[in-house]
Amino acid sequence: MDVGELLAFQPEKPSFVSSGTKRKQQDGDDYSGSKKQVIDSREREKILKMVQEEPEPETLNELALKKMILQFEKRVYKNQEMRIKFPDLPEKFMESELELNDIVQEMHVIATVPDLYYVLVDLNAVQSILQLLNHENTDISIATVDLLQEMTDVDTLTESEEGTNVLIDALLEGQLIAQLVENMERLDESVREESEGIHNTLSIVENLTELRPEVCVDAAQQGLMQWLLKRLKAYKRHNPGSVEEIEMMENLFDCLCSSLMLPANRERFLRGEGLQLMNLMLREKKMSRFSAVKVLNHAMQGSEGTDNCNKFVDILGLRSIFPLFMKTPKTQKKSGALREELEEHIVAIIASLVRNCQNTQKQRLLNKFAESDHEKVDRLMELHFKYLQKMNVIDEKIEREKQSLRVYGSLRVYGGEVTEDMEDEFYLQRLEAGLFTLQLIDCIMLEISTSPPPTVRQRVMQIVNMRGGSVKTIKSIMREYAGNIGDAKDTRTREEEQQRILQLVEKF
């Protein structure tokens, strides 16, 4: 539809009928009479001409960008000069500050031409932009954050690989993360504009890490993890006050979990006393407790989580995690899936502790399973049979699906044989139904049964026999786990872990 059609278009007016008679308008005009045109022909032609004569917006080119950068640098210098001359007279430097804010807003157009990002770097404008993050006026620093957030938007950066690399290199060389963290430290989240500034700051980090995961290392080294931990302290004894704050809290915890996926950051988490904070959150029984469990799971995983596991025992973390193991707490959202997700994280934490704890810490952990008449062993076996039953259900479903494919589906094309891709898909279905949790439970079972005290193994076997279970089934689950475990990029680590699990199977 062109402009002329838009101007001529008039929606149909509804007719109102009451008791079979047409309703008349209040001004006395008969509704069925002639309709007046909303825009007469001369006015329509005038508007159409104005639209046609409207000049096309100029595309930013290299010369125009250089002029804009020059103007930007002049205003930065002028504002600095006025602030130095009249530090105690805001009215003297306020005009230059407004002009500086205006040019920063105008520079948003640069995000439309990522191919020209190299001009910013060549003229050293990136450093000037980064300096504004520490401007005395937080309005200027927030405006700068908004500009950087738009320039680093993933959709924008993927348009030009060369421009992306040049800009990111310059930003990281200028210690971007450190300056963003320093700026966030002084912002007040109770002020809407400053809260949005923090949101956009975290968006910049998210954009950069999506394109370059190794930026996580720089982020942790330049203070982001410490800021996250400090920010999360607010939820140690208090619940978020609104739906928006709940979402923000969960996003902060997710950021922390993402950073802990990089093994090197687990040591920084330990040095930053992240374990102590998460342990306090478990004890306080606030909304943050559920997210704290997830963070602890990420912090203790793998051999890189060994120090965190030992430290967790030292700070009496077993007193916090085992009550959750004995009775999985109800989640805020009444969903069985969410509760089982929490259950998986709790089981994973104990599996990491059993795997990584050493010396006296390992002995203190094993003693927990023997105390109170082996109640924790009883709970472990209860969970084993719960998830084993879930596996029986999903295995029957998969078998019916295979039979259906053999008779009616694509298996006829492959001679009735299930392909490797199909097997992978079926395995994923089993994992989603709880197989991974079952594997972790049985891994704990093997670890504690092959270690002292011997009464633990006796209790395990007693419950297996009483419930009609099978040692063969447990060993089969663990052999399957060993066959699918490990990091594909680290063959040595995978083989060592597989060998460890298979040795436990033989001892069991």
Order of alpha helices (4+ residues) and beta strands (2+ residues): alpha-beta-beta-alpha-alpha-alpha-alpha-alpha-alpha-alpha-alpha-alpha-alpha-alpha-alpha-alpha-alpha-alpha-alpha-alpha-alpha-alpha-alpha-alpha-alpha-alpha-alpha-alpha
